[in-house]
Amino acid sequence: MSNNVFVWIEQTNSTADHISWETLGAARQVVDDLGGKLAAVVLGENVGDLAQQAIQYGADSAFVADDATLKHFRLEPYAAVMTKLAQEHQPAAILMGANNAGLELTAYVAAKLGVGLAADGIDLSVENGTLQVTRPVLVGNVMAKVIFGPARPQIATLRRRVFPMPALDAGRSGEIITVAPVLAEADIATKVEGIEAATNEVSLTDAKIIVSGGRGVGGPEGFAPVKALAEALGGAMGASRATVDAGWIPYAHQVGQTGKTVQPDLYIACGISGAIQHLAGMKTSKLIVAINKDADAPIFRYAHYGIVGDLFQYIPALTEEFKKRLG
């Protein structure tokens, strides 16, 4: 059993998801305490440059499986490679970003290896050679510290935009190890027929600024000023579950326990009461501004700044002011 740490680098069309670099930076902080080395795991097609980039972001080495069967994320072929690498090299820990693919892949690999999993971590530390992961529980009202038992590897996912991006060092070098895919295309049950990408939209999970609308917007048309403010700030538009359930806005915009968990620098809640399910998805935002006519709305307990008033009066005024100041 080694003291090394593996980090999976998630990519789409040979471009890494920033959550992977954040995870790599977090791993760099703990791998020295474990007394091991940091290895990136890059799976895909035409991803050789991405492996070198991982080393520049802090990895000591990179395992690369470059094959057409790995072009798009599919659980079966990706899990087969990750499981084989873990069995052959016996790392102390495997870390991934806590997005959809990372949560799915870690759960499968942990089950196959018969080891523990700590999901949605917001802090990492090492004590007596054991990884400790702090994660929110009970809708974020309590922080739990997960301490792994003796089984290895220790597997964890880390929440987006909690750990800082590491600095890229173009002068760093490291070993790149080529590995073969485990499954042939004929052995993979799922097939990717095509990918439809959203256009002209800011990713909700990546956004540094989010403006969300709740039941207080009154209907589908009420999201127009919310969208205008988000665009003026260069941010993304979010929504509460109630508005999604009502059919006012697509599910892709939903923030909350059953939607997306976000942690932007600025979260503006417009006409959102602050139900516990919604708070679970955004209460760790760095700055929360609430606009609501109800002075007793629960959202004000968590907001750093609040406006008690008609959102249809204040949002357009804010939009115009931001347009003037931001150009």
N, C-alpha and C positions, 0 to 999 in steps of 0.2 A: 504493500500500500504506500503510495507516494503522498507528499504534501502539496502536490500541484493543484491548481484550480483551472477548470475549463470554463470558457465563456462562449456561448453560441452567438454568432454574428448573423442576425436575421437580415436578409436582403431581398430586394425586388428589382429585377433587371440590373443586377450588379451594383445596386446602390443600397447602402446599409441604412436600416432604421436607426435613428439617433438613439433610441433606447438601448441599442446594443453597445454604443460607445459609452453611454452613461454607466451601463453595467460593467463594462471593461474597466472604467475608471474606479468604480467602487471595489472591484476585485483587486485592482492594483494596490489599494490601501490595506487589504487584509492578507494578501498572499505572502508578503514578507513576514508577517507575524506567524504564519503557518510554517515558514521556512522552506517554501517551495518555489515553483515557477508558474508563470501565467501563460496559458495556451489558449489561443482563439480557435474556434471550430467554424470553418466557413464551408457551407454546402450550397451548391448551385451550379450554374453553367456560365463559363467565362468569368470566373470570380478570382482569378489569380491576382489581379491588382488589389482586390478587396483584402486579400490575405496580407499583402504588404502594408496596406493602410492600417490594418489591425495592429501590426507590429509598431507602426509609427504612433498609434494611439496608446501604446503601453504593453502590448503582449510580448512575451519573450520568444514565442514561437507560434506557428499556426498550422493546424491540420486542415488540408484542403481536399474536399471531394468534389471534383468538377466533372459533371456528367449531365446529359440531357434529361435523365430521369429526376434530377434534382433542381431543374430550372425553376419550377414553382413549388412553393411549400405544399407538401402532402405529408400527412402524419406517418404513413407506413414507411416510405423510404428514408425520411429524415430520422425517425425514431430508430430504425435499424442501424444506421450509421452511428448515431449517438450512443446507443446501447453497446455496440461492438467496441467503440473507442473506450468507453468506460470500463468494460470488462478486460480489455487488453492492457490499458495503462493505469487503471485503478487510481483516479484522481481523488483528492480529499474532498473536493466540492465541484459542483457544476452549477453555474449561475446563468440565468436568462432574464430578459426583460419580461415584465408582467403585462404583456399584451395578449391578444387572443391566441396567436401562434405559440408564444412562450408558455402560456398557461396550459395549453393542450399538450405540448411536447414534453414539458417537465412531468406532468401527471402520468403520461404514458411510460416514460422512461423510468420514473421512480417505481411504478408498479412492476415493470419488467425486472428491475434490479432488486426489488424488495427492500427499498430504503425509504427514509423519510423525506418529506417535502414541506417547505415553508413558503407559502405564496404571498405575494403582495408586500414584500419587505420595504421598509422605509429607513432602516438603519442596519449596519453590519458591524460586528466586532468579533474578536477571537479571544477566548479565555481557555487556558490550559490545552491549547491545540484544538479546541472545538469551536466551530462557527456558531455564532449567536445572531439570530435575525429578529429584529423588532418589527411587528406588523400590527395594524389597527384591527380591532375586533369590536363586536357590539356596535356596529354602524359608526365606528370611529370614536366612540366615547371612551374606550379603554385601549391602551397599548400593551400588547402581550410580547414577551420575549421568548422566542422559541429556541430551545437548547437541544441539539441533536444527541441521540444516543450513540452507541459504538458503531452502528452500521455505516458503511461508506459506499458511495460518495454521499455527502450532504448536498441536497438539491434545493435551490431557492430561486424564486423570481423576485425582481426588484421593480418597484413602481416607477413609472415614467416621471421625469422632471423633478425628482427628489434629489438625485445625485448629480453633481456638476459634470459637464462634458470635460474630459481630459484634454490637455493641450496636445496638439499634433506635433511630433518631433520628426521632421523629415530625415534626420540623420540616423535614426534608430535602425538597427538591423537585427535579424533573427532568423532562425531556421524555419523553412517552409516544408512541411512533410505532406507528400501526396498520399491519399488513401483512396481505395476503390469503393464504389457504391456496393451495397450489400444485396439489394434487390434489382432484378431485371424488370423492364417495363411490363412484361407479361405477368409478373408476379404481384403487381400493384393493382389493387382493386379500384381505387379512385382514379379518375381521369380529369384533367383540366381542359375543358373545351374552349375556354376563352376568358379574358379578364376585361371587365368594364370599369374603367377608372372615372372617378368624379372629376369634373373640370371646373375651373374657376371657383374653387371652394377652398377655404382654409381648413386643414384637418383639426377636428375638435380636440383630439388627444394631444396634438403637438402645439396647439395655439397658446400663445402667451397672454392673450386677451380673449375673454369670452363674454358675450352679452346674451343672457338667456331670458326667455319669456315664459310666463306661467299662465294660469287660468285668468289672471287679471287683464290679459291682453284682449279678452272678449271673443275672440274667434280667429280664423285663419288670416283675415285682413289685418288683425292687430299685430302680426309679426312684421309688417312692413317697416314701422319705425324702429323695431328692434334690430332688423337686418341692416337698416341704414346706419344706425349707430355702430354696429359691429364693423361694417365696411369702412366707416370714417376712421375707426381706430385701428384698422388693419387686422381685425380679429375674426373670430368664428362665432356663429350663432348657435346657441343651445336652447334647450326647452325642458320643461318639466314633464313628468310622466302623464299628468292629467291632460295636457294639451296633445300629446301623442295619442293617447287613448281616445281622445275626442275626434281624432282625424284632422286636426288643424295643421299638423306639421309631421314630416316623416320621422320614423324611429331613429334614423341616423343622427338626429340632433339631440336625442334624449340624454340628459345627465342625471345620474342617480344610481341607486343600488341595482336596478334592473336595466340601466343604460350604461353610459361611459363614466368612468372615474377620471376626473380631471384635476389638475393642480396648476392653474395658470398664475401669472403674476397679478392679473386683475380679473375679477369675476363680478359682473354687474347683473344682479337679479332683478328683473322687471316684472312686477305683478306676481311674484312667487311667494307663497305663504311661508315656506320653509318646513315642509313635511320631512320627517326623519329620513325617509327613503331618498329624498332629493339631497339633503344635507350629506348623506353618506358618500355622494359622488363629487362634492365640491367644497366641503367645509375646511379642507386643508389648503385652499387657495391662499396665496400670499396676501392679497388685499381683496376684501369683499365689500361691494357697495350695493345696498338694497334700495329699491324704489317701490313703495307700496302705500296704498291709501289707508290701510289698517295699521295704526300705530302699535297694536298689540301682536302683530304677525310674528311668529317664532323666528323668522329670518333675521330680525333685528338683533336677536341675542348673539348672533354670530357675525354680524356685519361690522366692519371697522367704521364705515360711514353709512348713514341712512337718510333717505328723503321720504318724509311722510307727505304724500300728495299724489296727484293724478299723473300716471306715467305718460299719458298722451300729451301732457303739457311739458313735462320735464325732459323726456327723451328727445323730441325735436330740437329743443333749446340746446341741449348738450351736444347734439349732432352738429348743429350749425357752428357752435363755438369751437368744437374740435376741428371742424373743417377749416376754420379761419386760422387756428393756431398750428395745425399740422400741415396745412397747405393741400 
